Amino acid sequence: MLTGSLFTGPLFLTFCFLNTVALAYNSTAALPFGTIVVIFLIWTLVTSPILVLGGIAGKNSRPEFQAPCRTTKYPREIPHLP
């Protein structure tokens, strides 16, 4: 969910700012408020469940880590502080 909002959050804020400027100049390129609400609802009702389902599927289908070469576990030597 964090990835979905970090990507679309700034995009949506930029869109809202540019639409507000277009409304201030009475431009025909400005979208009405109802259209913005419909776009936001479509994003919420379609994209968010897909993000959740993809996260669950990715977590459940994660294979165990296979190192590309043989590794051995040695205790790490931490030097004593003077």
MOZI-V6625 format. One record per residue. N is the residue number from 1. BURIAL is 1 if it has 16 or more other C-alpha atoms within 10 Angstrom, else 0. Layout:
N:BURIAL
N:BURIAL
This chain:
1:0
2:0
3:0
4:0
5:0
6:0
7:0
8:0
9:0
10:0
11:0
12:0
13:0
14:0
15:0
16:1
17:0
18:0
19:1
20:0
21:0
22:0
23:0
24:0
25:0
26:0
27:0
28:0
29:0
30:1
31:0
32:0
33:0
34:0
35:0
36:0
37:0
38:0
39:0
40:0
41:0
42:0
43:0
44:0
45:0
46:0
47:0
48:0
49:0
50:0
51:0
52:0
53:0
54:0
55:0
56:0
57:0
58:0
59:0
60:0
61:0
62:0
63:0
64:0
65:0
66:0
67:0
68:0
69:0
70:0
71:0
72:0
73:0
74:0
75:0
76:0
77:0
78:0
79:0
80:0
81:0
82:0
